[in-house]
Amino acid sequence: MTARTLYYAPGACSLAVHITLEETGAPYETVRLDLAKGDQRAPEFLSVNERGRVPALYEDGWVLTEASAILRHLARAHPEAGLMPDEPRHAALADEWLGWLATAHQVAYAQVRRPERYAADEAAFDAIRAKGADTFGDLCTMTEVRLSNGGWAVEGRYSIVDPYLLVFWLWARGPAIGFAMDAMFPAWTAHARAMAARPAVRAVLAREGLTPPV
């Protein structure tokens, strides 16, 4: 295994880490998992992350999981890439964004896609999905407001927050939610298009087989 290896699934929240690795310009390798086939439950991957979730980053003999933690680690490990604001209050805003996306958006979306995580009784699944979809829609509206001034998420400077935002834009556009993003969330869509104009983002979207924002 090389010094740095990302375990990812196409279109999962690992996309944000994949983009950030590409932005650093440092060498890395990837291991692609097919979640539909259950690769995340294979013994080979469980030996890397016993929770069976992506992303997982192997680096020099240790493993780091959770997208927001990996994003912060990469920003600190590569200060020359300028992926985290230097000014303390701006850095705090970046942390606020990361925490909100991980604990609100991701949870609501998981309720839509993975209701079995939240109830053992299948009779409750439809209600969980419906509530998750409503909550996710509300969060998208709040995200649109926060991005309404244009530019990048934190004080007009690109940071590790921006690829994480792209993940949720793609999920909102996808079949599980199916929002007409351009019409419903024009500011967020402008942000997603700006992301797609970055060479690192284009390279990773192509590698993962994802359609870029247009």
N, C-alpha and C positions, 0 to 999 in steps of 0.2 A: 504494500500500500504506500502511496506517495505521501509526502509531508502534509498535504491538504487535500481532502476528498469530500465533496458534497454528495450526500444522498438526497435525492429529490424525486418528485413525481410531477409530470407535466401539468402546469396550471394550478398546482397546489400553492399554499402559502410559501413553500420553498422557492417559488419564483422570485420573491423579493431578495432572498439570499443569493440566488443564482446571478441575478442582475448585479448585485453589489460586489460579488466576487469578480465579475467581469469588469466592473468599473475600477477596481483596484489595480488592474493590470498585472497582478501577481499570478504565478502559475498555480493551477489547481486541476484536479480531475473530478469527474462526476460518475456517480452510479445511479442509473435511472431505474425507478421502481414503478411497476404497473399495479396500482392500488386495486383495480378491478379484478386482477388475477390473484390478489392476496399476497403480493410480494412483501408487504409490510409485516406479514405474520410468519414469514419464512425464518427458520433458525439463523440463517446467515445474517439477516438484518436485525433480528432480535438480539443478537450478540453485540450489535452496535448500539441500538436503542431499544431497551427492554419494553418501552411503552408502545413500540410499533408505529411511530409517527414520524413524518418528515416535517421539516428538514432535520438532518443530523450532519454535523460537520466534524470529520475526523481530522485532527491536526497534531502532529508530533506526539503520538501516543495517547492522546486523550480525545474525548468526544464531548461536543457541546450541542445541546438541543434547544428548541424553542426559537422561533424566527426572530423575535425582538431581541433576545439575548445575543444571538449570532450576529445580527446587524450591528449592535453596539460594539461587539468584540472586533468586528472587521473595521469599523470606523476608527477605533482606538489603535488597532494594529497597523493601520495605514493612514496616519495623519496627513501624509503628503497628498492623498487623494481628495482631501477636503470634504469628507462625507458626513461630518458632524459639525455644527456651528461651534465656533470658538467662544463667543460671548456667552456667559453663564445663563442669562435669561433665555437666550435663543436655544441653547442646549436643553434647558428645562422644557421649553415648548416642544422640542423634538421628542423628548422622553414622554411628555403628555400625549402627543399624537400616537406614539408607539403603544403606550399602555391602553389608550382608548380603542385603537384598532384591534388589539389582541384580545381585550376582555369584553368588548361590546360587539363589534362587527363580526368577528370570527365566531363568537358564541351564537349569535342570532342566525348566522348562515349555517352553522352546524345543526341547529334545531331543524332547519329545512331539509338538509341533506342527510343527517344522521340522528333522527329522533330516537332511535334505540339507545342512544347514550343517555337519554334523559328520562326514560320510563321503560319498565319491563313489560308493561301491558300494551300489546299492539293496538288495543282499542283507543289508546291515548295518542297515537302517533299523528293522526290528522290534526288534532287540536294543537299539538306541539309545532307541527309544520306551519300551520296558519299563524300562530302567535309569532314564530320566528320570522316569517315573511313580513308580517306587519312591523315588527321591531326593526328588521333590516331596512325596510323602506323608510322608516323614520330616521334611522341613522344615516342613510344616503342623503336625505334632505338636509340634515345637520352638516354633513360633510360638504355638500354643495354650498351652503352658506359660508362655511369656513374658507372655502376656496374662491369665493366670489370676487375677491380683489385681484385675482389673476396671479400668474407666476407659480413658483414652487411653494410648498406647504409652509416652510418656516422662513419668514422674513425675506422672501424672494431669492433664497439660495438653495440650490439642489442639495439634498441630504438623503440619509437612509430612510427617511419617512416616505419619500416620493415613490420608490419601487413598491413599498408596502401598500400605498394607496392604489397603485395600478392593479395589484392582485384583486382588491375588492371591486374595482371598476369592472374588471373582466368577469368576476363572479356575478355581479349585478346584471351584466349584459347576457350572461349565459342562460342555458335552458332552465335551470332550477328557479331562477328569479324572473328573467325575461324582460327586464326594463328596457325601454327605448331611451338609451342613455343620452343621445344627442338632444332629444326633445325635452326630456325630463330634468337632466342635470348638465346643462351646457358648460358651466364653469369647470366641473369635474372632467367632462369630456375634453375640454381644451387642455387640461392638465395631462390627461391620458395621451392625447395626440403629441404634446410636447415630449412626453416620455418616449413615445415611439420614434421620435426624430433623433434620439440619442443612439450612437453606434452600438454601445454595449447592450442597450435594450433590444435593438433590432436583431443583434446576433443571438441573444438568448431566446427571444420569442421564436426565431426561426429554428433554433436547436430543439426547443420544446414542442414545435409544431403548432404554435398558437397564432391565431389571426390578429395582427396588430390593430389598434384603434385607427379608424379612418374618418 
